[in-house]
Amino acid sequence: MQQQMKHCIPAYHPLVLSCVFSVLGVSFCVFGSILIQQSKQLLYFKTKHENGQTEQKQISLHLNQKQPLALYYQIPGFYQNIRSYVQSFNLTQLASNTFTDVPLDENCEPTSPDKAINYPCGLIYKTRVEDVYTLSINDIPLQMNARIVSKNYVEFNNYFGKAFKQLPNWQRTADWMRPSPFKDVQKVHSAASQEELNLSSYSGNVTLELKMSGTHNYSAFRYVVVAQPGLFGNKNETAALGKMNLAFGIVCTVCALLYLLVYIILKAKEGPQTINLKGTKHSIMKLQIRLEPGVTSRYTD
C-alpha cells in the first residue's frame, strides 16, 4: 500500500534572502578591500640574473613593515617532478653519519668502498643552485640567514643524518631536494625577521642593494625575488585573495539587489490588503481578506 507522506518545501522570503546576501556582500567587500590595501604595503621585487654574471640592483624598502624579509630564486622551465629525477637519491646515504658508510657512485649505484663518493649521490643534489645573493645597506651586508627549515623538522626528522647536516648551507640544500610540482621551480635562499635585519637605526625609506653572482649549469638564467611575506602570502598572493573576496562580495551585493527587486515587484502585484473584524451579539468573528480585486474570501467562525 503506497503511502503519501505530507511534506513541505521551504520557500524563503525574497526580503530575507536580500538581507542575507547584503550581509555577505558587505563582509566580503570589506575583507577584500583590507587585503588589497595590505598588499600595497608589502615589498615584492623580481629581477633577472643572467648565468655567470655578477649584477647589482637597488630596492626601496619601507620601514613601517613588521613582516620578515625573504629572498627567493626561481628557475623557469626546470622540471623537478620527473620520476627519474625525483627518485635520483639514496635515503640511506642521506641519513648516514658519513657518506662513505654507504658506498655509492654519483648515480647512486653500489660501488667499492675505495670508489665511494663523499657527498650525496643523484641528480637532485647535482643540479642544486649555489648562487650567492646578498643584501646590503650602504655596503654593509644584512644578516640574512639560511635557517629556512622549521625547527621541529630539524630536530625530529630522520631523513638527513649527521653527514648531510655538516654540508655548507645544508638547509638550503634540503629545501632544494624537496621536488617542486610546478614547472617553474621556486626555492627559498635566505630569510630574516625585522629584528634580525636591525633597521631601527634608519629613518624613512631604505635602499637595499642586491648583489647576485653564480653559475648554474642547468639553466641560462634565474629570477631573484625579494619579498615581504604577509599573513596570507606575499604581495601578489595577498592581492589575488583580496580581489577574489571583492568579486564575491560584488556578486552577493548584486544578488541582494535582485531579490529586493523581486520583493518590490511581488508586493506591487498583490494590491491593497484589508482586514475587517466585525463582532455579533454571540461574539462571532467574521474575517474578510481581500486577496485581489474582484476576488473575496470569507471565513466565519
N, C-alpha and C positions, 0 to 999 in steps of 0.2 A: 504494500500500500504506500503510495507516494505521499509524502508529507510536504506541505508547503509552509515553510517557516517564514514568519514575518521578519523583515529586516528593514533597516533604514540606511540610506546613503546620506552622509552629512553634506549639506550644501552651505558652504561658507559665505557669509555676507560679504559683498564687494567692499563695503566700508572697512570691515575687519582686515581683509587682505590688503587693502590700501594702506592701512596703518602699519601692518607688519612689514610690508615692503619699504615703507618710508623709513622705519627704524633701521632696517638692514642697509638701505641706500645711504643714509646719513653716516652710519657707523663705518661702512667700508670706504666711503669717500674721505672721511676724516683720517682714518688709519692710513689710507693710501697717500694722502697729502703729506702726512707726517714722515712716511718712509721716503718719499721723493725729496722732501726738504732735507732729511738726514743724509741722503745720498750725495747731495750737493756739497756737504761739508766733509766728505771723505776724499782722501787723496787716491788717485789712480793714474799712474804714469806708465806708458808702454813704449819701448823703443826697440829698434832692431840692432842686433850685434852681429856683424859680419865675422865669418870664421877667420881666426888667426890675426885679427886686428885688435889694437888697443884703442879704445874710444872713451870719451868722457862726455857726460850730459849733465845739465843743471836742472834741478827740480825745485819748485817753490812749495814749501811745507807750511801749513797753518799750525800755529802753536796752540790754538784753542781746542785741539783734539786730545782726547784721552785714550783713543784706540791705539793698539800697538802698531808697529811698522813692520811690514813683511816684504821680503824680496823673493820673487819667483823667476823661473826661467821656463820658456815654452819652446818646444821643437815641433814645428808644423810638419805634418805628413810622416811622422815617425810612429809606426805601429808597434805597440808593446803587447797587443792581445793576440799574437800569433802563437799557436800551440807549441811549435818547436822552440820559440823564443821563451815563452813562459816556463817551459819545462827544462830550460838550459841552466840548471844549477844542481847542487848536491846538498840536501838538507843536513846530512850527517856531517859533512865538512864544515858547513856554516856554524853548526852547534859545537864543534870540537874546540879543545883548548889550544891546539896548534894545528895549522892546516896540514902539516905533514903526517899527522896521525892517520889521515885518510889519504893514502897515496893515489892521486888522480892527476891526469894531464889537463890541458886547457879546455878540452872538450868534455870534461867530467867522465872520462873513461879510465878504468883501473890501469895502473902502471906500476912499475917497480919503485921501491922507496927512494932510490937514488935519482929517479927522474920526476919525482913528485913535485908539484909547484907549491910555493909557499904563499899563495894568495887564492882567493875564491875562483873557482872554475866557472865556465859557462859564458854565454853571450850577454846575459844581463849585466854582470859585473864588468865585462869587457867593454861594453858600449856606454858606460856611465859618463856623465858630464863632469869635468874637472875645471870648468871655467872659474876665474877669480872675479868676483863682484864685490866692490867696496863702496860704502857711502861715507862721505866726509863733509865737514863744515869748516871752511877756511883752512883747508888742507889738514884738518885734524880728524882722523878716522873715527867713526862712530863704532860703538861696541855692539855690533851685530853678531849674535851667537848662532851656532849651528845646532843648538839643542832643540831640534824640531820634533822629536819623538816624545810622546807623552811620558810622564814619569812612571805611571803604572805599567806602561808597556815595557819600559826599560827594565824595571825591577822584576816583573813576573813572567816575561816571555822566555821561551826556551829555544827560539829559532836561531838566535845569534849567540855564539859562545864567546869565550874569553879572547880567542884569537881575532875574531871579527871585530870585537869592541876595542881592540888596540889599533885598528886601522885609523889613519887620519880622517877626521870628519866622518866617522862611521855612521852616525845617524843620518847624514845626508845620503850616504851610500845605501843605507837600509831603506830610506824613502824611495830612492830610485829603483830598488829591487822589488818594489810593490808595483806590478804591472798596471798600467792605466788602460781602461777600456775604450778610451777615445783615441781618435787618430792624431790629435794634437796633444802631445804629452806636456803636462804642466806639473812641475815639482817645486817644492819649497827649497830655496837656497839658504836663507837665514831669516831671523826674526828678532825683534826686540820690543820690549814694552816702553812706555813713555818714561818710566823710572830708569830703565837701563840706558835709554838714549841721553838722559840728563840734559834736557833742553831748557831747564828752568832759568838758566843764566842769560838766555837770549830774550829779546823783546821784539814784538812784531813778527813778520814772516821771516822764515829762514830758508836760504837757498842750499839745497843738498847737492853735492857733487857725486855723481855716479860714475865709477870707473869700471870698465869691462875689458877683460883680456882672457885669452884662452883659445884652444883649438880642439874641435870635436871632429873626429874622422868620419862620422856617420851623418853629418848634417852640414849644409853650406852656411847656415846662419841660425841664430836663436833670437827669440824675443825675450827681453828682460822687462819684468813688471815690478814696479814699486807701488805698494798699495797699503792703505789703512783698512783692515777688516772691521766691519761693524757687527752689530748683533745678528743681522740676517745676511751676512756675507760682505763682499767688497762693494765698491761703488756701483758697478753695473748690476750685480745681483739684487742689491737693495732697491735700486731704481726700477728694475723689472718687476719686483714684487709689489712695489708701490703702484706702478701702472696697472698691474693686474687687479689689485684691490680697488683702484679708482674706476676702472672699466666695469667691474662687477657692481660697484656702488651706483654707477650711472644707469646700468641695466635695471637694477632694483628700483631706482627712482622713477624710471620710465614706466615700469610695471605698476608702481603705486599710482601714478597719474592715470594710467589706462583704467585701472579698477575704480578710481574715483569718478572717471568719466562714465563708466558703465553704471555706477550707482546713480549719478545725476540723471542719466537717460531713463533708467527704470523708474526713478522717482517721478519724473515728468509724465511718463505713460500711465501711471496708476491713477492720476487725477485726484480730486479732493476726497477725503475720507471723513465721514461724520458718524458719531456715536450718540444715539439718543436713548436715554433711560427714562421710562415712564412707570410710575407706580399705580397700583389699583388699591381698592379697599381691602383686597385679600393679600396685599403685598406681593403681587405677581409682577416680576420684572420682565419687560419686553426689550430686547436688544435688536436694534436695526443698524446694519452695517451696509453702507453703500459702497459696493465694490467698484463699479464703473458706471458711467452714465447709461441709464436705461435698464440696468440690472440691479435688483434689490433682493437681498436675502434676509428673511425674518426667522428669528428663533424665539420661542416662547417657553418660559419655564413655569 
